[in-house]
Amino acid sequence: MNRNFEQNEQMTIQEIQEEIVDEFSMFDDWMQRYEYMIELGKSLPLIDDQYKTEDYIIKGCQSKVWVHAQMKDDKVVFTADSDAIITKGIIAILIRAFSNQKPQDIIDADTSFIDEIGLKEHLSPTRANGLVSMIKQLKLYAVAYQTQLN
Amino acid sequence: MDGREISLQFRFFTSFKMTNKDTIQSKLNIDTIRKDFPILFREVNGRPLVYLDNAATSQTPRQVINTIVDYYQNLNANIHRGVHTLSQEATDAYEEARRKIQEHFNIAKPHEVIFTSGTTHSINLVATGFTSFLDKDDEVLVSAMEHHSNIVPWQMLCERTGAKLKVIPMTVDGELKMEEYNKLLSQKTKLVFCNHVSNALGTINPIKGIIDAAHGVGATVLIDGAQAAAHIKADLQALDVDFYTVSAHKMCGPTGVGILYGKEEWLNKLPPYQGGGEMIAEVTFEKTTYADLPHKFEAGTPNICGGIAFGAALDYMNAIGFDMITEYEDELVRYATEQLLTIEGLKIYGTAKHKTSVISFNIKGIHPYDIGTILDKLGIAVRTGHHCAQPIMDFYQIPGTVRASFSFYNTKEEVDVLVEGVKKAKSMLL
């Protein structure tokens, strides 16, 4: 699975999202989708322990989610972790799509693929897992780096 | 502590060893009762709903739903104001509901029942009212197992007055340390707050002892009955409690309505909480005199329909009978405890000798949120998280728990679905 994270360098966000949608379309029911998501969670590029602090926590999640971003050449590289495995799976999917991408591309990215892979219920702003907050946080990092570039 | 030790601590285990699962549901006709609750027949995620989040809010029987519909179809008018028939009828129905509540909780006078929007409103009313009665040398005691709504208003009161907030500690089983409580009490103690039943642990607190000891040093006591009222019929005169709070939606009534019970002498002493219509006797721009109880605390147009429906909910539950409800729920919780403890790695938080209707648990190595998410996909509604009782989670050093909470319309079969669901979640997540 780690290979997918490395492949991102050659693919656009749109292409990665289509790839994820393809992968999830193989599953017949929610249970398989969740099992796959849990697997993805286990392959998440883990955040360095020094960043697992209050400063890097995403608010609005029932479980704890830490995200760190740094610029590598002209691309944003995300690492993350969560104490809940399903949450970790969700952030793994987001990071697979957004990591190693240019800030402006992250800012412009559409996130409707989440709906297409059958995780629509997690997109509700009232949902306690904070997927909406995660997307917002990833985009905020991108905005910050884009501002530096300008 | 292993499962056997936990189960032996349950009061119902000491006298009764269940050998036949069918003994459950023998006295109450649960099938008939369930037909009163339309929502129990809907599906969630393609599966029959198993509703085990009753501690957050209970479901509503059609008798209460019909009362709400009937109110808006036949009775809707503003109360205590109009001379016209509709207004009189609505007023009569609302006041009749107040009398039902008075009777249910064995309250001495109907005007000691103040309609509020619920427990949080009730507590804030008292906490705000006490601002002028406290100073910096006073102390207020709060139990270690409170809901945020019975902590934050008192913290705010202490910030306003300089009074000190002290905590009555609890044991690892989730029982208050009564010896410590008695040591904390002194002439400085002005107020004591405690819930009747803990929403996160299910502990039934020894409130009679808490009230009597507080009165011994001249302190005033507020008991939060939000979690207890659906399971225990409290006799407020026998308890001699100063204030008691209830939310209708936790006992088959609608959301947005509840009561504050207060002893007449206290309600007369407390200043009004909100100004507005209904709560006045005379108003000039120089001075307003306030209305008598209960109207002094019921400014503005109240939740008339909600109050009337609250009365209907009490009628419904009393027709079944609280003795029957308590006995059945105890059996159900005992069965669920026994079955859940067969799952390796499952730990129950809150193993007090006296507890009711709530099982808070975690599985080693799994976040409660993950279990709750999988259970939801299986149509099972539980609550996960800190249950608005973060100090309890800090006490156990856990991020939260999975909480299954039961009502008299739940069944043994639903417990089995829960147990299978937890097993499924465990196999997926570990």
Boltz contact constraints between the chains, C-beta under 6 A:
constraints:
  - contact:
      token1: [A, 30]
      token2: [B, 377]
      max_distance: 6.0
  - contact:
      token1: [A, 62]
      token2: [B, 369]
      max_distance: 6.0
  - contact:
      token1: [A, 62]
      token2: [B, 385]
      max_distance: 6.0
  - contact:
      token1: [A, 63]
      token2: [B, 367]
      max_distance: 6.0
  - contact:
      token1: [A, 63]
      token2: [B, 369]
      max_distance: 6.0
  - contact:
      token1: [A, 83]
      token2: [B, 367]
      max_distance: 6.0
  - contact:
      token1: [A, 84]
      token2: [B, 367]
      max_distance: 6.0
  - contact:
      token1: [A, 84]
      token2: [B, 369]
      max_distance: 6.0
  - contact:
      token1: [A, 84]
      token2: [B, 370]
      max_distance: 6.0
  - contact:
      token1: [A, 85]
      token2: [B, 370]
      max_distance: 6.0
  - contact:
      token1: [A, 85]
      token2: [B, 429]
      max_distance: 6.0
  - contact:
      token1: [A, 86]
      token2: [B, 370]
      max_distance: 6.0
  - contact:
      token1: [A, 86]
      token2: [B, 373]
      max_distance: 6.0
